[in-house]
Amino acid sequence: MAALDVEEKGADAGLLRNRLSESRSPYVRGHMNNPIAWQMWNAESLALAKKLNRLLFVSIGYAACHWCHVMERESFLSPEVAHILNSSFIPIKIDREERPDIDAIYMNYVQATTGSGGWPLNVFLTPDLEPVFGGTYWPGPYSSIATVGDSATFIDILEKLRDVWQTQEEKCRSNAKQITKELKDFAEEGIHGHQLGEKVDGEGLEIELLEEAYQNFARQYDQVNGGLGLPPKFPTPVKLSFLLRLGQWPDAVKDIVGEDECAHAAAMAITTLRKMARGGIRDQLGHGFARYSVTADWSLPHFEKMLYDQAQLLDVYLDAFLLTHDAEMLGAACDIATYLTSPPMAAPHGGFYSAEDADSRPTHADGEKREGAYYVWTLKELQSVLADPLAAADLCARFYGVLADGNVAPEHDPHDDFLRQNVLRVASTPGALAQQLGMAEAEVIRLLRDGRRRLRQHRERERPRPAVDDKIVVGWNGLAIGALARASAVLRHIDGGQAAACEEAAVRAAAFIEAELFDADTGRLWRIYRNGRGDTPAFVDDYAFLIQGLIELYEATFREEFLRFADTLQGSCVPSVVRFCPSPPLPPHIPPSQNQAKASPTAAQLSLFLAPTGGFFTTPSPPSPTPPLLLRLKPGMDTAEPSPNATSARNLHRLSSLLADQAYARAARATVRAFEAEVEQWPFSYPGMLAGVVMERLGVEGVVIVGGEGDEPGGGDEHEPEGKDGPRVKHYLQTLRRELRPARTVVRLRGERGGWLRGRNGLLRD
């Protein structure tokens, strides 16, 4: 069906046509055949709203979002909804993964006014983009969920907003302006800190804040099921990383927090990771983890799989393995690494796709999608697949917690998607099953492995796989590059084949981004690739996460081009930084890299996003020519994704250590101190930033390894692979990679002279 032309009768209705075929986003394009005349977020739509004097209805979601699909089915396919939206509003559809800046602004508004948030995110805006009303999911005309009490339906809300705008426009505008002022005031709190370059010695945040954050997490901890807080439960990888690493900082941290407390912090994280690895949130037949669990015990997920979750969880499971040398932690890490380096998440040309959907068709013959259909099983279906030998079906049913009536409670199944269905989870152990059934444990393990293989093959053959959001997002790819680089280093002496696959995938992704999404002529990074480069410039998270990934990739491979690319993107030699912390230029005999030679210094992170008072805004300056945003946010708090500012602070400290560049150290200090008031008040909301506090207070340990083939200093050259290292260097590297030391950097030098790194780092030059 072609994109719809929708014309509403009326003197000032104008002509609205569904414009979503113009988008490259799979999520946005998925709505191009709706009867709603969706518009794009652009200057033309804003001008249309002003011309017709209508409220904008802005609906924000993402392709893998289950409730986004539900609202489309219930409301956006409804002719009744379409009539109201097309005749009285300017409806706009946005992919939050393409425009996280817009999403963040209006999510802040909805959370501030309703106390909660989520997706789909739906907001009504004046033609000046000021919010009037907002929320998430509202039941539509085709809803199967009965409204309770005074609960409003989507039709109720549309009619109310239409009537209020028509009869009380001035009041609406006045209230919206007041709300906007409050949002701006809140966004500016804490950003009027020290001007860059001001003397701040003797001030700053204290390490004692780590103890306060730990105590808060200990109070939130679910001692039965692991995890923090009440359901719905999210993995919160940044918090788990904080807990695991608390005892791995220099001894001064342990002296302040307490040795027992550091051990308890690690135990909380490891128990949580173990519960997750055995829960329904993990795909027990395939690979990867779902986004979150509806239940406290991790048994029932919302089934979308997000790239940023996989990357962060791979990092955290690697941390847990390095601390415990536990095979279960290693197995979970290898499972995620396999997911990332295999179809459908690994793009054939390099890089990683964004997500797998929560919904899919139960069989190839079914026409309607259902949540979790690819992953759930009835007992009868499991018994049919594992009919021979008979013991296999009973064994696997016991192991995975499969019941005749299903294992999903009715209160968690509002759409009856899971009647008599089972979400597979590890409900027992091979040892316990062997004892119950009078079997040898080795035979139980053999049957379970064979049963898992057969169930997976049946699933892949008989069920359509969930749709893949095949956008390549730079920031999320940066997280994956870093995690896979770390995995390659940790696995090198455990599983050489998987280590090589991880390294190859990370290297190919970095090369793809540099070739396709980095403009060497302007130095500009772009956020999205799908059937070609998108039109959205990169945001601060893209720079921060990619730089982090490139640093990890350098330390895994010691290939200088990755560190050089990170340095180019970070941009030490830019006016805003040189003004307060000049960095020595390259010596004349060291030419800049091809990227550095071409790239404009004003297109690096420090010049595009750095605020005068330290810290980084989400959006670049000057802003892009699309409709101007209501405000610029400076994200410091960790959410489902790491804080870009916290990540940047750590990147700057690490680059300062690797490159002996004090400009980076001062920018890192200013970044942390830009959030001083917030971190002092709520340290538990800023665990990523607390790592920057430790690095500032206690420094970063720098290790330099010199020597080539045969371990002779000056032997070999800087381009030799690690395989050419002599036994002493190999042993030392292996020892380093078995340790979890978050405040350490490693440099590997080969050859006596030359090389970009020797030129960039004055301490290594001679």
N, C-alpha and C positions, 0 to 999 in steps of 0.2 A: 504494500500500500504506500502510495506517495505521501509526503508530508502534507498535512491538512491545511487548506485555506479556510479560515473560519471568519465569517462576516456576520456581525450582529447588527440588527436593525436599530436605528436611533439616530438622532441628530448629531450626536458627538461621539458615537461609538467608535468610529474609525475602522480600519481594517487590521485585524490581527491574524497572523498566520503562524502555525507551529514552525519554529526556526531551528529545531534541535538537530536536523540533519547537517547543519553547518559545523557541529561539534565533532571532535575526534574522541571524546570521552565515551567509553562503553556505557557508563551509567547514564549520562545525559542522552546519548543516542537511543538508549533503551526506552525513552519516553517520547520519541519523535512521532509515534503513531497514536499517541493519546488524543482524545478529542479536545483536550485543553490546548489552547494556542500558546504554548510555552515560548518564551523569549530567551535570548542569551543575555548574560550579564555584560552589557556594553553601553557606550554612550548613547546609542540609538534607543535602547529600551528606556533609559533614564529620561531622554528627551520626550519620548512618547508618553511617559507617566506625567510629565509636567504639562505637556500639550493637552492631554485628556483630563488632567487633574484627578488622577486615580491613585489609590494605594497600590504599592507593589506587594505582591505575594511571592516571597522568595522561599523556595523549598530546596534544602541542601541535604545531600546524602552521598552514598557511595555504592559501588556495584555489588559488593558482597554483603550488604546490609539486609538482614532478614526483614526487619520492620519497615524498611524502605519499600521492599517488594509488597508487603502486606498493604501499606497505604496506597500504593499504586493500584492494586487489585480492587480495594474497597472504595477508593475515592477518585483516583485520577483516570479511571476508565468509565466513570459515571457520567452520563449526559447531563444529569442534574447539576453536578459539581462543575462540569465544563461550562454550562450556560452561565452560572453565577460568576465564575472566574473570568470568562472571556468578555462578559458584558460590563463587569464592574471593577475589575482589577487588571493589573499588568502582571501576569504570572511568569516567574523566572525560575529556571531549574539550574542548579549549580552542583558540580562534583567537588566535594570537600577536599579530595586529594589533589585536585588541580589548583584550588583556591583556598588553602588553609587560612589565609589572612582574613578573608571574608567570613569564613566559618567561625574563626576564633572571636571576632568582634561580636557577632550576634549570639554565639553560644554564651559568652560572658553575660550578655543581656538576659537571655532566657534563664540561666542559672541564678542570676541575681534577683529576678522577679518571680521565679517559680520554685527555686530551691533545688532544682534538678535539671539535667540536660541529657542529650542523646540524639540519635538519628532515627528517622528523618528529623532535621531541624527546620521548623517552619516559622517564618516571621513576616509580619505585615509592616511595611515601611512607608513613610511619607515619600513624596517625590524627591525630597532632599536626603533620603536614605536614613532618616531617623526612625527608630523603632517605635511602634505603636502597641503591638501585641505579639506574643510568640509562644511557642510550645514545641512539643515533639509529635508523637503519634496521636491522632484523634480518630475515633471510629467513623467510617464512612457509610454511605448508603448500602454497600454490599457487605457490611460487616456481619460476622456471625457471633460477635461478642455483644451481649446485651448491656446497654448503659445502665449504671446504677445511680439512683438518687438524682442529684443535680448535675451529673456528668454531662458535659456538652458533646454533641457530635460535631463533625467537621462542617456539616451544613448549617448547624446552629451558629457556629463561629463565623462562617462566611456571611451569613445574613446579618448578624449583629454588627460586624465590622463594616459592611456595606452601608447599613442604615446609619451608624454612628458617623461615618465619614460624610455622608450626605447631609446630615442634620446638625452635626456638631464639629465641623471641620476645624474651626479655630481652636476649640478646646483640645482636639486631637493633636494639632500642631504644637500647641503650647505645652501639653504634657510630654510629647515626644522630645521637644527641645530641652525640657528639664531633665528627662531621663538621660539624654545624650550628654548633657553637662555633667551629670553625676558619673556616667561611664568614663568621660574624659578625666574628671578629677581623680577617679579611682585608678585609671591607667597611669596617671602621672605621679601617684604616690610612690615615693622611694626612688624616683629617677633623678631627683635634684640633689645628687650626692656631690662628691668631690669632683671638681673640674679636672680633666686629664692634665697631668703635669703638676698638680698641687702637691705639696709635701704632705704625706700621710703616715710618716714613720710613727710607730708607737700606737697606731690605731688599728682598727680592723676587727674581724671576728675571731673568736677564741675557739680552741679545740674542745673546750667543755661542751660546746653545742652538740657534738657527736653523742655525748652521753645522754643529753636531753632527748635527742631524736631516738636513740636506742630505747630509752624508757617508754616513750610513746608507742613504739612498735611492739614492745613487750606487752603493753596493756591491750593493744588491739589483737594480739596473736590468738588464733583459734587453736587451743591445745589439743583438740580432738582431730580436726581435719587439716590443720595447717592453714596458712594464709592469714591475711590481715583483714579484720573487719567482718561485716555481715554480708550475706549474698545480696545481689549478684557479686561473685568473686572474680576479680581480675588478677592475672599473674603478677602484676607490678614488678617487672624485672629490675627497675632502678632501685627499688627498696630492697629486694632480695640481694642485689649486688652490694648495696651498702652493708647489709648484715653479714654477708660472707667475707667482705674485705675489712671489716672493722678491726679485726685482730691481725691484719696483714700489713698495716701501716707501720711506720717506725715505732719503736717501743714507747715513745712519749704518749702516743694515743692509748696504748694498753695501760699505761700507768695512770692515766686520767679516767678512762672508762672503767677499768677493772678487768683483770684476766678472766675471771669467771663470767663476767658480763659479755666479754667478747666471744667466749666459747658458747655461751647461751645464744648469742645473736646468730652465730654460724649454725647452731643446731636448729633454730627456728627456720632458717632458710632451707636447710637440707631436708628437714621433715616436710616442708611445704613442697619442695621440688619432687620429693619421693611420692607424696600423695597425688600431685599433678600427673606425674609419669604413669601412675597406676589408674588414673581416673578417666572418665569419659571425655574430658577435655582434650585428651590425647587420642589421636587416631590409632587405635590399637592394632589395626590390620595394615594400614599404610604408613604414612609418615606425617609428622607435623602436629601442631597444637591449634585448637580453636581459640577464638579471641577471648572468651570468658565463660564462666560457669554460672548457670542460673541457681544452682544449689550449693549449699555450704560444703558438701563433700566432693566437689569437682566432678560429679557423676553425669550431669546434664548440661552440655554446652549450648551456646548459640554457635552454629557450626562453621561460620566463616573463618577462613585461615588467612591471616594478614602477614605480609612480608615483614613488617616492622616487628611483629611479635616473634616470628621465627628467629630473626637475627638477634634480638635481645636475649631470647631464651637460650639460644646456642651459646652466647657469651656467658650467661649465668650458669648453665650446666657445665661448661668448661671450668669455671671458677670452682664449682662444687667438686668436680673430679680432682682438680689440682689440690684441693684441701683434704679430700678424703681418700683418694685413689679407689673409690667405690665403683664397681663395675656397672651398677645401675645408673649412676650419673654419667659415666662414659657412654653407655648404651643410648641414653636419651640424647646426648650431644651428637653422637654419630647418626642417630635417626633424623634429627633436624638437618644435619649437614647433607644427608642423602636427599632429603626433601628439597633443599635449596639447589642442589647441583643436578637435579633430574627434572625431566618434563613432569608437570606442566609449568613449574615455577621458573625453571632456567630457560631463558630466551635463547633460541638457536644462534643468534648473531652476537650473543654476549649480553650480560645484564640479567636482571631478575624481574619478573612480572609482579604485580602489586598484590593480588589476592585470589583466593578461590571462594566462590559463592557459598552461602549457607543452604540455598534451596536448589533442588534438582528434581528431575522426573524419576519416579520409583523404578520404572522399566522403560525400555525403548518404545513400548506401545502406548505408554501413558502420555497424555497431552498436557497435564497440569503439574506444575512443580510443587514440591512439598519440602518443608524444612527438614534437613537432616536425612532425606530419603536415601542418599548414597551410603550412609553410615549405619543405619539401624537395621535390626534383624528381628523377625519373629522366631520363636522356638521351633516352629514347624519348618521354616525355611532353613534354619541351621541344621536341623536333623536331616533334611532332605539332601543338603550338600555333603554332609559328613556321615552318610548312611553306612559306609563301609570303611573301616570296621565299626561295629555298633558302639564300641566303647568310646570312640573318638568324639561322637556327638555329645554324649553325657559328660565326658571330661571337659570339653570346651565350653559347654553350657555352664558347668560349675565354675570353671576358671574365670569366665567373662561375665558371670552374674546374670545369665539369661533365664527368664522366667516365662511360664506359659501365658500369663496375663500381662506380660511386659513389665519393665522396671522403671517406668516414668509415672510419677504421681499425677493424678488428674488435675490438681491445682497448677501444675506446671505445663499443662497442655491445653491452652484456651481454644485452639483451632482443631483439636482432635487429630493432630498430625501423628501422634505416637500411640494410638490405640493398639494394644497387644505388641507394641514394638519395644525393642531393647537397645539401649546404648551400651556398647561393649566397654567394660572396664575390668581391671584386674581385681577379682573378688576373692581370690584365694592364692595359694602358692603351690608349686609342684610338690614340695615336701608334704604339705598338709593333705593334698589330694592323694598322694601315694599312700599315706597312712589311712585315709578314709576308705580307699578302694582296694587296699591290699595289693598294691602294685609297686614295682621297683620305680624309684624316682627317675632313673635314667629313661625308663620306658614312658613315663608320664611326660617328660620333657620332649621326647621324640614325637609323641602323638600330638602334643600341643603345637610344636613347630610345624608339623605336617598339616594340622588342622588350620592354623593361621594362614599357611601358604594356599591351601585350597579355598578357604573363604575369600581371601584376597583375589584369587584368580576368578572366582565366580562373580565377585563384585565388579571387577574390571570388565568382564565379558557381558554381563547381563544388565548392568545399570549404566545409564549415561552419567558421565562425570560432571560435577558442577562446573558452571561456566567460570572461565578465568578472566579476570580484569587484566588485560595485557598491556596496560600502561607501564612504562618504565619511569619510576619516580627517582630522581637523583638522590634525595636524602635517604630514602629507604634502601636504595642500592648501596649507599655509603655504609649504612649499618651492616648490611649483609657482607660487603667486602671486608670490613673489619673483623666480623665474627668468623668468617671463613678463613681469613688470614691467620687468626689466632688458632683456629682448629687445625690448620695445616701444620703449624709449628708444634702444637701439643701432640698431634697424632704421628708426627714424622718417625718416631721410634716405637710406635705401637702398631700402626696400620699404614704402611707406606703407600698403598694404593689409594686409600681414601684421603690421605694427606695430600697426595698429588692432585687428586680430583678437586679438593677444596682450593688449593693454590691456583690451579688452572682457572677455575670458575671466577675467583676473585680477580685474577690478573686480566681475564677477558672482559669482565665487567668494567674495571677501571679503564682499560683501553677503549672500550665502546663509548663510555661517557666522554672521555677526552676527545675522541674522534667525532662524535655526533652531537654532543650537548655542550661542548666548550668551544667558544669562538676565539680562536687564537689571535685574530686581528684586533678584537676589541677587549679581550680578556673576560668576556661575559659568559656566565654559566646559565644554562636554561634548565627548567625543572622537569619537563615531561617529554618523553618520546613515545609516540604511537603512530605507526605509518609515516614516520618522519618527525622532525623536531616540532614541538608545540610552540605556542606563542607566549607562554608564561615565563617570564624571567625567574631565575632561581630565588628562593627565599633564604632567610638566614639558616634555617634547619638544613637546607640542601648543602650549603657551604660547610656548616659545622660537622654534619654527619659524614660527608665525603672526605673532608680533611682528616677526621678521625680514622676513617677506613684506610686512607692512604698511608697514614703513620703506621698503623698496624701492619699493612702490607709491606712497608719498608722493613719493619723489624722482623717480619717472617721470612723475607727473601733477601734483604740487604741490597736490593736493586735501587740505586740512587734516583732513578727517574720518578719513582713514586713519592719520595720525600721532596724532590724538587717540585713536583706538581702540587703537593700540599703547601709548600712554601709560596708558590705562585698564587694559589687561591687565597691563602691567608693574607699575603701582601704586607710584608714588613716595611718595604720602601715606599710608603705612600705618605702624602703630606700630613694627613691627620695624625699619623703616628710619629713620623719623623719630628713633628713639631715639639713633642714632649719627651721622646726617647729615641734619639737618632741611632741608627744602626750603621756599622761600617760598610762601605761599598765593597763590591767584589774587587779583588786585585786585578790589575790589567791583564795578567796572563790567563785568567779564568774567564772564558766567554760565558754569557748567560745561556740557559737552555733555549731551545727553539720557542717554547711557550713563553718564557720570560722575555725573550727578545721581542716577541710580537705583542704580548699582552699589555694592555693599558693598565698602569698601576692603580688607576681610579676605579677599576672594575673588580677589585679584590674585596674580601669580606670586611677588612678593617676600614676601607673607605666607603663602601656602600651602606653598611649597616651600623657602624659604630656611633654611639650617642656622645655628645660633648661631655657628659658626666660619667662615661663608662658604660659598658654593657651594649648589647646589640638589639636593634629593633627587628621586628619580623620582616618588614618590607624595606626595600632599598630607597636611597635618596640619590637623585630626585625620583619621585614616584613615576610609575609607568603612566602612559596617557589614557588608560581605561578610566572609568568613572572614579573620581577621587574617593578614598576610603574615609569613613567617619573619624577614625583615629589610628595612630600607630601604636602598636602594642610592643612591649619589651618582655618576652616570656622568660621567666626565671624558674617557675614551678615545674617539677616533673609531673607528667601525666602518663597516659598510655605510651607515649614516646618520651625520650629523655628531653630535658630542657636544652634548647639550643645554646642558651647562655652558659649553662653549666658545662656542656660539652665543649664550648669554645674556650672556657677558662682552662679546662684540662688540656685541650689541644695547644693552647698558647704556652702553658707551662712545659709541656713535652717538647714543643718546637724550640723553646728557649734552651732547654737542656741539650737537645740534639744538635742545635746550630750555634750554641753559645751566643744567643742574641737577646740582649737585655730588653730590647724593644718589646719583644713578645712577653717577657716576664712582667713588665710594667702594665701592659695591656691586660694580662690575666688578672693582675691585682686589682686594676680598676674595674674589671668586669664583675668580680666577686663583690667588691665594695659598693657597686651600684645597687645591690640588693641587700645591703647590710641590715636595714630596719626590718625587712620582711623575714630574713633568715633568723635574726635574733628572736623574733616573735614566734615564728612557726618553723623551727629547724626541721621538723619531721616532714614538712612539705617540700623541702629542698635538699634531699639526700645527695643528689648529684652535685649541687653547689658546695656541699660540705667537703667533698673530695678536693675541690679547689682551695678551700680553707686550709686543709692539711698541707697541700703542696706549697701554699704560700708560707705557712708557718714553719714547716720542717724541711722544705726543699725537695728536689727530685734527684735521686741517685742516678748518675750517668756512668754507664759501663762502656768502655771502648775496647774492642777486641782487635788486635793487630797481629797479622801473620797470614801466610798463605799456605800453599801446598807444603807439607812437611813441617808446618808450624814454625817456620823461620820468619822472624819479623822482616817485612819488606818483600817476602816471597809472593809469587803470583801477581795478579793484577786485579783492579777493582771490579772487573766484569766477570770474574770467575764465579761459577755457581758454588753453593755450599758443599756440594759433593766433592769438590777439590780440597776442602779443608783437611788438615792433618788430624791425627787422632786426638791430640790434646785440645785443639779448638773444638772439634766435634763433641768431645766429652763435656767441655765447659758449656757449650751452647745447650746441650741436652740437660745439663744441671739447671741452667737458667730457666729453661722452658718447663721444667717440672715444678717451678715455684710460682706462687701467686704474689707478685710484688707490684701493687698498683702505682707506686711512686718510683718507678725505675724506667730508664730508657737504655737501649742498647744500640751502639754503633759498631759496625764491622768495617774495618779498613783493610784493603788489599793493595799491594803496590806501594812503592816508595814515594812517588810524586803524582801530581795531576789528580784529576777527578773533581767533579762539581762539589762534593761535600767538603773536601779539604779546602777548596777555595771559599766556600760559604761560611765554614766554621773556622774562625781565626785561630782557635786553640789547636786545631788539627793540622794547620797549614805546614808547620815545620816538623 
